[in-house]
Amino acid sequence: MAAPSLVLRPLLIAIVLTSLIAFAADETGQPAPRFRAKTMTGEQFNNASIKGKVVLFEFWTTWCKYCEEEAELVDGIAKEFSDKGLIVLAVDVLEPDQKVKKYLIEHPRSVPIVLTKDTNLAAMYNAQSYPIYVVIDRDGNIAAEQRGAGGETSLRRLLKRAGIETKDEDSDN
């Protein structure tokens, strides 16, 4: 009888650990980690400065074709909802300043750009594939997270989870 328990115990431990890791990866509803970010124009953001606002972090790179495709969409969403308390910060991940500046000359953005050297956000949200979107609600909690491009409907759903009413294609409005 000892043999089956020796086999089952490691299996049970593996299942429990896998479950814990799966739940830890989804931090929705948890308080956003303490962060700091400085835009390329010198504007500074942190948890205290965003209190009462909804924040959309967009993690991107210059070589990401999906990031380039969704940049105009993200800029448009930022403009559309700025009067409803939305702040969008586009965080370029792990690229040299000059490369990002040159890219932005050819592909201008209207949202504030944050470089990796000026923030701790990329590490906090394990930004390794792009784009990644993280939405923080007015109470400072992670309301939604999406890894990968999803288009307009998807971005609007993320914002809706943070309390910003949007017109999405699935509604009758």
N, CA, C and O of each residue as an XYZ file, in Angstrom:
692
protein
N       0.808     -1.200      0.000
C       0.000      0.000      0.000
C       0.849      1.261      0.000
O       0.351      2.322     -0.377
N       2.071      1.191      0.395
C       2.924      2.371      0.465
C       3.245      2.907     -0.926
O       3.396      4.115     -1.108
N       3.348      2.026     -1.894
C       3.717      2.449     -3.240
C       2.727      3.425     -3.854
O       3.171      4.435     -4.400
N       1.394      3.196     -3.806
C       0.471      4.173     -4.407
C       0.557      5.550     -3.752
O       0.469      6.556     -4.457
N       0.726      5.632     -2.439
C       0.799      6.951     -1.793
C       2.070      7.683     -2.193
O       2.079      8.911     -2.275
N       3.141      6.940     -2.442
C       4.380      7.578     -2.894
C       4.199      8.172     -4.286
O       4.823      9.183     -4.608
N       3.376      7.578     -5.097
C       3.105      8.082     -6.436
C       2.101      9.228     -6.373
O       2.268     10.233     -7.064
N       1.063      9.089     -5.556
C       0.008     10.097     -5.485
C       0.464     11.394     -4.829
O       0.047     12.473     -5.250
N       1.298     11.313     -3.823
C       1.725     12.528     -3.103
C       2.395     13.536     -4.037
O       1.988     14.698     -4.040
N       3.398     13.155     -4.827
C       4.003     14.139     -5.746
C       3.000     14.670     -6.772
O       3.061     15.838     -7.156
N       2.078     13.812     -7.213
C       1.064     14.247     -8.159
C       0.148     15.297     -7.529
O      -0.171     16.305     -8.158
N      -0.266     15.060     -6.304
C      -1.099     16.029     -5.593
C      -0.372     17.346     -5.383
O      -0.956     18.414     -5.565
N       0.875     17.281     -5.008
C       1.675     18.497     -4.809
C       1.790     19.268     -6.118
O       1.678     20.494     -6.129
N       2.011     18.566     -7.210
C       2.115     19.225     -8.520
C       0.810     19.905     -8.904
O       0.825     21.016     -9.436
N      -0.310     19.257     -8.644
C      -1.613     19.848     -8.967
C      -1.854     21.102     -8.134
O      -2.304     22.119     -8.662
N      -1.563     21.041     -6.860
C      -1.757     22.205     -5.982
C      -0.871     23.364     -6.425
O      -1.341     24.498     -6.514
N       0.391     23.100     -6.702
C       1.310     24.159     -7.126
C       0.876     24.766     -8.456
O       0.927     25.985     -8.621
N       0.454     23.947     -9.393
C      -0.019     24.450    -10.680
C      -1.229     25.350    -10.493
O      -1.327     26.399    -11.129
N      -2.145     24.951     -9.630
C      -3.337     25.762     -9.351
C      -2.955     27.102     -8.747
O      -3.497     28.135     -9.141
N      -2.033     27.100     -7.801
C      -1.605     28.347     -7.171
C      -0.965     29.286     -8.179
O      -1.224     30.490     -8.157
N      -0.141     28.756     -9.052
C       0.506     29.584    -10.075
C      -0.542     30.158    -11.017
O      -0.461     31.332    -11.381
N      -1.515     29.366    -11.417
C      -2.563     29.849    -12.324
C      -3.345     30.985    -11.696
O      -3.640     31.973    -12.367
N      -3.687     30.866    -10.422
C      -4.435     31.935     -9.764
C      -3.568     33.161     -9.538
O      -4.072     34.281     -9.614
N      -2.300     32.989     -9.267
C      -1.403     34.122     -9.027
C      -1.210     34.954    -10.288
O      -0.980     36.160    -10.200
N      -1.299     34.331    -11.455
C      -1.078     35.054    -12.702
C      -2.191     36.059    -12.983
O      -1.951     37.078    -13.630
N      -3.402     35.788    -12.506
C      -4.517     36.699    -12.721
C      -4.690     37.556    -11.480
O      -5.238     37.104    -10.474
N      -4.229     38.772    -11.554
C      -4.277     39.655    -10.395
C      -5.461     40.604    -10.434
O      -5.507     41.561     -9.662
N      -6.415     40.359    -11.312
C      -7.585     41.214    -11.413
C      -8.267     41.316    -10.057
O      -8.484     40.316     -9.373
N      -8.599     42.549     -9.686
C      -9.240     42.790     -8.399
C      -8.269     43.097     -7.281
O      -8.673     43.569     -6.218
N      -6.996     42.838     -7.506
C      -5.968     43.108     -6.500
C      -5.508     44.561     -6.618
O      -5.597     45.152     -7.695
N      -5.016     45.140     -5.519
C      -4.453     46.493     -5.622
C      -3.286     46.520     -6.610
O      -2.469     45.600     -6.645
N      -3.219     47.568     -7.396
C      -2.110     47.716     -8.337
C      -0.814     47.882     -7.547
O      -0.801     48.562     -6.520
N       0.267     47.276     -8.007
C       1.556     47.456     -7.331
C       1.961     48.935     -7.338
O       1.562     49.698     -8.217
N       2.750     49.315     -6.355
C       3.248     50.696     -6.297
C       4.179     50.911     -7.489
O       5.091     50.119     -7.730
N       3.937     51.985     -8.224
C       4.734     52.233     -9.415
C       5.146     53.702     -9.474
O       4.637     54.560     -8.752
N       6.077     53.934    -10.359
C       6.494     55.291    -10.711
C       6.738     55.265    -12.216
O       7.192     54.266    -12.774
N       6.426     56.383    -12.856
C       6.656     56.466    -14.302
C       6.855     57.919    -14.673
O       6.145     58.802    -14.194
N       7.839     58.156    -15.541
C       8.085     59.501    -16.064
C       7.990     59.415    -17.575
O       8.636     58.576    -18.202
N       7.172     60.297    -18.163
C       7.001     60.297    -19.611
C       8.205     60.958    -20.281
O       9.038     61.577    -19.618
N       8.279     60.820    -21.578
C       9.378     61.424    -22.325
C       9.335     62.946    -22.254
O      10.344     63.601    -22.515
N       8.182     63.523    -21.905
C       8.070     64.977    -21.767
C       8.277     65.423    -20.319
O       8.178     66.613    -20.018
N       8.565     64.472    -19.416
C       8.877     64.818    -18.034
C       7.716     64.727    -17.055
O       7.903     64.943    -15.858
N       6.527     64.412    -17.541
C       5.369     64.280    -16.651
C       5.551     63.026    -15.784
O       5.958     61.975    -16.278
N       5.245     63.150    -14.486
C       5.456     62.045    -13.550
C       4.127     61.473    -13.078
O       3.170     62.209    -12.838
N       4.081     60.146    -12.950
C       2.896     59.446    -12.478
C       3.305     58.443    -11.411
O       4.400     57.881    -11.454
N       2.408     58.227    -10.451
C       2.562     57.178     -9.452
C       1.176     56.853     -8.907
O       0.187     57.439     -9.347
N       1.094     55.939     -7.971
C      -0.212     55.515     -7.452
C      -1.003     56.691     -6.896
O      -2.213     56.774     -7.108
N      -0.349     57.591     -6.197
C      -1.057     58.735     -5.607
C      -1.582     59.684     -6.682
O      -2.686     60.212     -6.551
N      -0.812     59.905     -7.733
C      -1.216     60.880     -8.759
C      -2.353     60.383     -9.645
O      -3.011     61.184    -10.309
N      -2.593     59.073     -9.665
C      -3.670     58.539    -10.508
C      -4.942     58.251     -9.713
O      -5.941     57.796    -10.270
N      -4.897     58.518     -8.423
C      -6.054     58.212     -7.564
C      -7.313     58.885     -8.126
O      -7.302     60.077     -8.437
N      -8.387     58.115     -8.252
C      -9.642     58.635     -8.782
C      -9.736     58.606    -10.296
O     -10.766     58.983    -10.856
N      -8.682     58.166    -10.968
C      -8.651     58.073    -12.436
C      -8.625     56.601    -12.840
O      -8.285     55.731    -12.038
N      -8.988     56.337    -14.092
C      -8.795     55.012    -14.674
C      -7.536     55.102    -15.523
O      -7.363     56.052    -16.286
N      -6.657     54.114    -15.392
C      -5.390     54.134    -16.128
C      -5.290     52.899    -17.016
O      -5.532     51.773    -16.581
N      -4.930     53.142    -18.264
C      -4.644     52.059    -19.207
C      -3.145     52.091    -19.486
O      -2.631     53.048    -20.065
N      -2.449     51.031    -19.066
C      -1.042     50.866    -19.418
C      -0.995     50.029    -20.693
O      -1.590     48.954    -20.766
N      -0.286     50.536    -21.688
C      -0.066     49.791    -22.931
C       1.434     49.502    -23.002
O       2.236     50.425    -23.139
N       1.813     48.242    -22.912
C       3.212     47.853    -23.029
C       3.458     47.483    -24.487
O       2.733     46.666    -25.055
N       4.490     48.090    -25.097
C       4.717     47.930    -26.528
C       6.209     48.007    -26.839
O       7.024     48.343    -25.979
N       6.547     47.688    -28.085
C       7.914     47.838    -28.599
C       7.841     48.355    -30.034
O       6.796     48.277    -30.679
N       8.943     48.875    -30.519
C       8.974     49.421    -31.876
C       8.903     48.320    -32.935
O       8.453     48.570    -34.054
N       9.340     47.111    -32.596
C       9.376     46.030    -33.578
C       8.083     45.205    -33.615
O       7.946     44.307    -34.446
N       7.149     45.501    -32.732
C       5.904     44.729    -32.627
C       4.884     45.232    -33.643
O       4.376     46.347    -33.519
N       4.582     44.402    -34.655
C       3.648     44.834    -35.702
C       2.235     45.013    -35.152
O       1.493     45.873    -35.627
N       1.855     44.211    -34.157
C       0.520     44.347    -33.566
C       0.414     45.643    -32.763
O      -0.638     46.281    -32.738
N       1.505     46.024    -32.113
C       1.532     47.293    -31.370
C       1.334     48.457    -32.338
O       0.571     49.384    -32.069
N       2.035     48.390    -33.466
C       1.917     49.448    -34.475
C       0.493     49.516    -35.018
O      -0.047     50.604    -35.220
N      -0.111     48.359    -35.252
C      -1.478     48.324    -35.773
C      -2.488     48.904    -34.791
O      -3.474     49.511    -35.208
N      -2.256     48.727    -33.488
C      -3.227     49.183    -32.487
C      -2.906     50.561    -31.914
O      -3.687     51.087    -31.121
N      -1.786     51.153    -32.293
C      -1.379     52.450    -31.737
C      -2.426     53.530    -31.992
O      -2.781     54.272    -31.076
N      -2.918     53.626    -33.212
C      -3.922     54.645    -33.542
C      -5.209     54.422    -32.748
O      -5.845     55.375    -32.299
N      -5.580     53.167    -32.582
C      -6.755     52.815    -31.797
C      -6.593     53.258    -30.336
O      -7.499     53.860    -29.761
N      -5.447     52.959    -29.753
C      -5.180     53.335    -28.363
C      -5.187     54.856    -28.213
O      -5.754     55.384    -27.256
N      -4.558     55.559    -29.155
C      -4.550     57.028    -29.117
C      -5.977     57.575    -29.197
O      -6.322     58.526    -28.494
N      -6.806     56.968    -30.059
C      -8.195     57.402    -30.195
C      -9.011     57.164    -28.930
O      -9.808     58.012    -28.529
N      -8.810     56.016    -28.310
C      -9.506     55.698    -27.047
C      -9.099     56.710    -25.975
O      -9.936     57.183    -25.206
N      -7.807     57.036    -25.932
C      -7.321     58.009    -24.942
C      -8.007     59.352    -25.119
O      -8.429     59.976    -24.145
N      -8.118     59.791    -26.357
C      -8.760     61.078    -26.642
C     -10.253     61.023    -26.320
O     -10.798     61.949    -25.718
N     -10.906     59.944    -26.719
C     -12.349     59.806    -26.514
C     -12.739     59.830    -25.029
O     -13.781     60.380    -24.672
N     -11.915     59.244    -24.179
C     -12.298     59.094    -22.774
C     -11.486     59.941    -21.798
O     -11.583     59.747    -20.586
N     -10.695     60.867    -22.305
C      -9.893     61.707    -21.400
C     -10.789     62.532    -20.476
O     -10.425     62.779    -19.326
N     -11.949     62.958    -20.962
C     -12.856     63.749    -20.126
C     -13.626     62.889    -19.120
O     -14.339     63.419    -18.268
N     -13.483     61.560    -19.218
C     -14.108     60.650    -18.248
C     -13.079     60.122    -17.252
O     -13.332     59.155    -16.534
N     -11.920     60.768    -17.218
C     -10.910     60.401    -16.237
C      -9.967     59.296    -16.650
O      -9.367     58.649    -15.792
N      -9.816     59.058    -17.966
C      -8.891     58.025    -18.433
C      -7.513     58.618    -18.693
O      -7.375     59.648    -19.352
N      -6.504     57.947    -18.163
C      -5.105     58.264    -18.448
C      -4.528     57.054    -19.173
O      -4.666     55.927    -18.700
N      -3.887     57.274    -20.310
C      -3.228     56.188    -21.035
C      -1.729     56.457    -21.006
O      -1.278     57.547    -21.357
N      -0.969     55.461    -20.589
C       0.486     55.541    -20.612
C       1.002     54.399    -21.476
O       0.769     53.229    -21.173
N       1.703     54.742    -22.554
C       2.285     53.750    -23.461
C       3.730     53.506    -23.020
O       4.583     54.383    -23.153
N       3.990     52.326    -22.503
C       5.300     51.996    -21.934
C       6.100     51.173    -22.942
O       5.793     50.007    -23.190
N       7.130     51.797    -23.520
C       8.025     51.061    -24.412
C       8.936     50.202    -23.542
O       9.476     50.676    -22.543
N       9.104     48.950    -23.920
C       9.827     48.004    -23.077
C      11.211     47.680    -23.639
O      11.348     47.156    -24.745
N      12.217     48.004    -22.855
C      13.610     47.586    -23.070
C      14.234     47.979    -24.403
O      14.950     47.188    -25.017
N      13.963     49.197    -24.845
C      14.600     49.662    -26.073
C      15.364     50.957    -25.790
O      14.970     51.735    -24.921
N      16.450     51.186    -26.519
C      17.229     52.414    -26.320
C      16.414     53.671    -26.640
O      15.584     53.670    -27.550
N      16.660     54.730    -25.888
C      15.954     56.005    -26.066
C      15.955     56.468    -27.519
O      14.911     56.823    -28.066
N      17.131     56.460    -28.138
C      17.252     56.979    -29.500
C      16.422     56.173    -30.494
O      15.847     56.736    -31.425
N      16.361     54.879    -30.302
C      15.557     54.034    -31.187
C      14.080     54.404    -31.068
O      13.379     54.494    -32.075
N      13.607     54.618    -29.841
C      12.203     54.972    -29.623
C      11.918     56.359    -30.193
O      10.888     56.564    -30.835
N      12.825     57.315    -29.963
C      12.627     58.678    -30.477
C      12.550     58.674    -31.996
O      11.694     59.341    -32.577
N      13.440     57.928    -32.644
C      13.429     57.840    -34.113
C      12.119     57.199    -34.597
O      11.510     57.668    -35.558
N      11.701     56.142    -33.930
C      10.452     55.467    -34.289
C       9.262     56.426    -34.174
O       8.389     56.446    -35.042
N       9.233     57.213    -33.105
C       8.103     58.120    -32.871
C       8.052     59.272    -33.881
O       6.988     59.846    -34.110
N       9.184     59.609    -34.478
C       9.187     60.617    -35.545
C       8.416     60.077    -36.749
O       7.646     60.797    -37.385
N       8.637     58.800    -37.046
C       7.969     58.169    -38.187
C       6.553     57.685    -37.852
O       5.705     57.570    -38.737
N       6.303     57.402    -36.569
C       5.005     56.882    -36.110
C       4.566     57.685    -34.889
O       4.600     57.166    -33.773
N       4.154     58.938    -35.072
C       3.824     59.783    -33.919
C       2.660     59.229    -33.098
O       1.734     58.615    -33.628
N       2.739     59.465    -31.791
C       1.689     59.049    -30.857
C       1.176     60.277    -30.127
O       1.915     61.239    -29.920
N      -0.102     60.241    -29.734
C      -0.653     61.358    -28.970
C      -0.710     61.066    -27.472
O      -0.950     61.973    -26.674
N      -0.490     59.799    -27.080
C      -0.497     59.456    -25.661
C       0.909     59.622    -25.081
O       1.893     59.547    -25.817
N       1.009     59.845    -23.776
C       2.332     59.945    -23.157
C       3.110     58.634    -23.305
O       2.566     57.546    -23.114
N       4.386     58.765    -23.648
C       5.275     57.612    -23.814
C       6.213     57.538    -22.614
O       6.800     58.539    -22.203
N       6.341     56.344    -22.065
C       7.229     56.092    -20.935
C       8.282     55.087    -21.399
O       7.955     54.075    -22.020
N       9.541     55.373    -21.092
C      10.633     54.452    -21.435
C      10.939     53.562    -20.231
O      10.716     53.963    -19.089
N      11.444     52.368    -20.481
C      11.730     51.415    -19.413
C      12.615     52.016    -18.329
O      12.402     51.760    -17.144
N      13.599     52.808    -18.718
C      14.525     53.375    -17.726
C      13.823     54.333    -16.767
O      14.357     54.646    -15.702
N      12.626     54.802    -17.140
C      11.907     55.784    -16.334
C      10.703     55.198    -15.598
O       9.804     55.930    -15.184
N      10.691     53.873    -15.437
C       9.567     53.237    -14.748
C       9.958     51.849    -14.247
O      10.954     51.264    -14.672
N       9.144     51.353    -13.340
C       9.302     49.974    -12.875
C       8.116     49.121    -13.324
O       7.958     47.994    -12.854
N       7.288     49.637    -14.220
C       6.058     48.963    -14.630
C       6.272     47.672    -15.418
O       5.581     46.684    -15.171
N       7.201     47.662    -16.348
C       7.383     46.477    -17.201
C       7.711     45.243    -16.372
O       7.196     44.159    -16.643
N       8.556     45.399    -15.372
C       8.900     44.266    -14.511
C       7.705     43.831    -13.670
O       7.488     42.636    -13.469
N       6.930     44.793    -13.179
C       5.779     44.466    -12.324
C       4.729     43.642    -13.044
O       4.100     42.769    -12.446
N       4.538     43.916    -14.324
C       3.507     43.220    -15.078
C       4.080     42.166    -16.015
O       3.391     41.692    -16.918
N       5.345     41.798    -15.799
C       5.984     40.725    -16.548
C       5.790     40.905    -18.051
O       5.364     39.986    -18.750
N       6.107     42.094    -18.532
C       5.911     42.427    -19.947
C       6.978     41.761    -20.796
O       8.113     42.231    -20.875
N       6.597     40.655    -21.433
C       7.523     39.903    -22.268
C       6.980     39.608    -23.653
O       7.733     39.197    -24.535
N       5.684     39.811    -23.861
C       5.083     39.672    -25.185
C       4.200     40.894    -25.374
O       3.722     41.470    -24.397
N       3.981     41.295    -26.614
C       3.370     42.608    -26.832
C       2.274     42.566    -27.876
O       2.297     41.706    -28.758
N       1.324     43.465    -27.799
C       1.117     44.424    -26.716
C       0.499     43.751    -25.485
O      -0.076     42.666    -25.567
N       0.636     44.418    -24.369
C      -0.037     44.020    -23.133
C      -0.799     45.241    -22.657
O      -0.271     46.353    -22.661
N      -2.038     45.031    -22.249
C      -2.861     46.103    -21.713
C      -3.235     45.771    -20.275
O      -3.673     44.659    -19.981
N      -3.060     46.735    -19.387
C      -3.463     46.590    -17.990
C      -4.288     47.820    -17.642
O      -3.874     48.948    -17.908
N      -5.461     47.601    -17.044
C      -6.332     48.701    -16.657
C      -6.440     48.745    -15.138
O      -6.720     47.738    -14.488
N      -6.211     49.932    -14.590
C      -6.331     50.176    -13.151
C      -7.593     51.008    -12.938
O      -7.799     52.012    -13.620
N      -8.439     50.594    -11.993
C      -9.682     51.330    -11.763
C      -9.461     52.543    -10.855
O      -8.348     52.776    -10.385
N     -10.513     53.303    -10.614
C     -10.431     54.531     -9.826
C     -10.008     54.292     -8.381
O      -9.513     55.201     -7.715
N     -10.206     53.067     -7.900
C      -9.816     52.732     -6.529
C      -8.385     52.217     -6.439
O      -7.913     51.882     -5.352
N      -7.691     52.151     -7.577
C      -6.298     51.699     -7.570
C      -6.132     50.195     -7.674
O      -5.066     49.663     -7.361
N      -7.184     49.500     -8.113
C      -7.124     48.047     -8.264
C      -6.983     47.664     -9.735
O      -7.402     48.400    -10.627
N      -6.387     46.504     -9.965
C      -6.270     45.993    -11.330
C      -7.659     45.530    -11.757
O      -8.206     44.577    -11.203
N      -8.216     46.213    -12.743
C      -9.571     45.899    -13.202
C      -9.561     44.885    -14.338
O     -10.484     44.081    -14.457
N      -8.525     44.916    -15.173
C      -8.477     44.021    -16.328
C      -7.055     43.962    -16.869
O      -6.259     44.883    -16.685
N      -6.761     42.864    -17.537
C      -5.453     42.680    -18.156
C      -5.637     41.855    -19.413
O      -6.422     40.907    -19.439
N      -4.910     42.222    -20.450
C      -4.967     41.466    -21.704
C      -3.576     41.380    -22.289
O      -2.874     42.384    -22.410
N      -3.185     40.177    -22.651
C      -1.900     39.960    -23.305
C      -2.166     39.641    -24.762
O      -2.775     38.623    -25.092
N      -1.698     40.532    -25.634
C      -1.918     40.367    -27.061
C      -2.944     41.355    -27.579
O      -3.765     41.880    -26.826
N      -2.880     41.598    -28.876
C      -3.807     42.529    -29.521
C      -5.214     41.951    -29.494
O      -5.402     40.736    -29.555
N      -6.192     42.831    -29.402
C      -7.567     42.362    -29.358
C      -8.538     43.246    -30.106
O      -9.709     42.899    -30.257
N      -8.060     44.391    -30.577
C      -8.930     45.294    -31.316
C      -9.769     46.187    -30.418
O      -9.661     46.159    -29.192
N     -10.602     46.974    -31.069
C     -11.379     48.003    -30.379
C     -12.374     47.434    -29.373
O     -12.452     47.913    -28.241
N     -13.123     46.434    -29.768
C     -14.133     45.864    -28.868
C     -13.475     45.355    -27.594
O     -13.998     45.559    -26.499
N     -12.359     44.710    -27.727
C     -11.643     44.173    -26.574
C     -11.163     45.293    -25.636
O     -11.304     45.191    -24.418
N     -10.598     46.352    -26.211
C     -10.133     47.468    -25.381
C     -11.299     48.139    -24.658
O     -11.174     48.518    -23.494
N     -12.406     48.281    -25.329
C     -13.577     48.891    -24.699
C     -14.104     48.020    -23.551
O     -14.553     48.537    -22.528
N     -14.045     46.727    -23.725
C     -14.464     45.819    -22.640
C     -13.547     45.946    -21.437
O     -14.012     45.901    -20.298
N     -12.255     46.104    -21.672
C     -11.317     46.295    -20.566
C     -11.667     47.561    -19.788
O     -11.693     47.556    -18.558
N     -11.934     48.642    -20.516
C     -12.274     49.910    -19.863
C     -13.588     49.818    -19.103
O     -13.740     50.399    -18.028
N     -14.528     49.086    -19.667
C     -15.832     48.918    -19.021
C     -15.671     48.228    -17.664
O     -16.386     48.547    -16.713
N     -14.745     47.295    -17.578
C     -14.494     46.595    -16.308
C     -13.947     47.537    -15.244
O     -14.008     47.240    -14.051
N     -13.411     48.678    -15.683
C     -12.893     49.683    -14.740
C     -13.903     50.788    -14.487
O     -13.608     51.755    -13.786
N     -15.111     50.646    -15.063
C     -16.158     51.619    -14.791
C     -16.322     52.709    -15.824
O     -17.095     53.642    -15.607
N     -15.617     52.624    -16.946
C     -15.803     53.615    -18.009
C     -16.820     53.038    -18.981
O     -16.581     52.017    -19.627
N     -17.950     53.707    -19.069
C     -19.005     53.255    -19.976
C     -18.596     53.565    -21.404
O     -18.284     54.706    -21.742
N     -18.602     52.547    -22.224
C     -18.215     52.699    -23.624
C     -19.326     52.159    -24.499
O     -20.152     51.355    -24.066
N     -19.328     52.603    -25.703
C     -20.248     52.004    -26.678
C     -19.453     50.910    -27.377
O     -18.488     51.188    -28.088
N     -19.869     49.661    -27.167
C     -19.160     48.618    -27.882
C     -20.110     47.967    -28.878
O     -21.330     48.118    -28.807
N     -19.527     47.265    -29.772
C     -20.292     46.719    -30.892
C     -21.338     45.703    -30.450
O     -22.274     45.423    -31.199
N     -21.198     45.139    -29.235
C     -22.140     44.135    -28.771
C     -23.386     44.734    -28.129
O     -24.356     44.018    -27.878
N     -23.372     46.051    -27.857
C     -24.519     46.655    -27.164
C     -25.505     47.218    -28.164
O     -25.203     47.368    -29.348
N     -26.699     47.529    -27.661
C     -27.744     48.085    -28.511
C     -27.726     49.618    -28.495
O     -28.578     50.240    -29.129
N     -26.795     50.230    -27.801
C     -26.745     51.696    -27.675
C     -26.296     52.350    -28.941
O     -26.200     53.576    -29.002
